[in-house]
Amino acid sequence: MEKTRCPWVNDNPLMIEYHDEEWGTPLHKDIKLFEFLILDAFQAGLSWNTIINKRDNFNKAFDNFNAEKIADYTEQDYERLMQDAGIIRNRLKIESTI
């Protein structure tokens, strides 16, 4: 029997995994909440599918969403992120994350 999924889920395995294992699940870990805050901000104006496809890249680029590390980012980190083709290179979104 095939699992019933929301209409926004496409055939992308990452979207299916996100829907089946994370969507609608309560979060209690600060780092996970911070991750979704950042990913949601980068998603603004784009599809969630785009963000899911780049999620691992975001994780690497932003030190596993460690807020303390990100708070200490320098201009060099900002420039590194602006050159990282694996994430969304939006100046305002990167600045707001830092």
PEVENDA-V872517 format. One record per residue. N is the residue number from 1. RES is the residue in three letters. SS is DSSP state (~ for helix, > for strand, _ for the rest). OMEGA is omega in radians with two decimals (none if undefined). Layout:
<<N | RES | SS | OMEGA> <N | RES | SS | OMEGA>>
This chain:
<<1 | MET | _ | -3.13> <2 | GLU | _ | -3.13> <3 | LYS | _ | 3.08> <4 | THR | _ | -3.12> <5 | ARG | _ | 3.08> <6 | CYS | _ | -3.10> <7 | PRO | _ | -3.11> <8 | TRP | _ | 3.14> <9 | VAL | _ | 3.10> <10 | ASN | _ | -3.09> <11 | ASP | _ | 3.09> <12 | ASN | _ | -3.13> <13 | PRO | ~ | 3.11> <14 | LEU | ~ | 3.09> <15 | MET | ~ | 3.12> <16 | ILE | ~ | 3.12> <17 | GLU | ~ | 3.12> <18 | TYR | ~ | -3.13> <19 | HIS | ~ | -3.02> <20 | ASP | ~ | -3.02> <21 | GLU | ~ | -3.05> <22 | GLU | _ | -3.07> <23 | TRP | _ | 3.08> <24 | GLY | _ | 3.13> <25 | THR | _ | 3.12> <26 | PRO | _ | 3.10> <27 | LEU | _ | -3.13> <28 | HIS | _ | -3.14> <29 | LYS | _ | -3.10> <30 | ASP | ~ | -3.09> <31 | ILE | ~ | 3.12> <32 | LYS | ~ | 3.07> <33 | LEU | ~ | 3.11> <34 | PHE | ~ | 3.09> <35 | GLU | ~ | -3.11> <36 | PHE | ~ | 3.04> <37 | LEU | ~ | -3.14> <38 | ILE | ~ | -3.13> <39 | LEU | ~ | 3.11> <40 | ASP | ~ | 3.12> <41 | ALA | ~ | 3.12> <42 | PHE | ~ | -3.12> <43 | GLN | ~ | -3.09> <44 | ALA | _ | -3.14> <45 | GLY | _ | -3.13> <46 | LEU | _ | 3.10> <47 | SER | _ | 3.07> <48 | TRP | ~ | 3.09> <49 | ASN | ~ | 3.11> <50 | THR | ~ | -3.11> <51 | ILE | ~ | 3.13> <52 | ILE | ~ | 3.14> <53 | ASN | ~ | -3.12> <54 | LYS | ~ | -3.03> <55 | ARG | ~ | 3.13> <56 | ASP | ~ | 3.11> <57 | ASN | ~ | 3.08> <58 | PHE | ~ | -3.14> <59 | ASN | ~ | 3.12> <60 | LYS | ~ | -3.07> <61 | ALA | ~ | -3.08> <62 | PHE | _ | 3.01> <63 | ASP | ~ | 3.11> <64 | ASN | ~ | 3.11> <65 | PHE | ~ | 3.08> <66 | ASN | _ | -3.04> <67 | ALA | ~ | -3.13> <68 | GLU | ~ | 3.10> <69 | LYS | ~ | -3.11> <70 | ILE | ~ | 3.13> <71 | ALA | ~ | 3.13> <72 | ASP | _ | 3.14> <73 | TYR | _ | -3.14> <74 | THR | _ | 3.07> <75 | GLU | ~ | 3.11> <76 | GLN | ~ | 3.09> <77 | ASP | ~ | 3.10> <78 | TYR | ~ | 3.14> <79 | GLU | ~ | 3.09> <80 | ARG | ~ | -3.14> <81 | LEU | ~ | 3.13> <82 | MET | ~ | 3.12> <83 | GLN | _ | -3.05> <84 | ASP | _ | -3.12> <85 | ALA | _ | -3.12> <86 | GLY | _ | 3.13> <87 | ILE | _ | 3.05> <88 | ILE | _ | -3.07> <89 | ARG | _ | 3.12> <90 | ASN | _ | -3.05> <91 | ARG | ~ | -3.08> <92 | LEU | ~ | 3.14> <93 | LYS | ~ | 3.10> <94 | ILE | ~ | 3.12> <95 | GLU | ~ | -3.12> <96 | SER | ~ | 3.08> <97 | THR | ~ | 3.13> <98 | ILE | _ | none>>
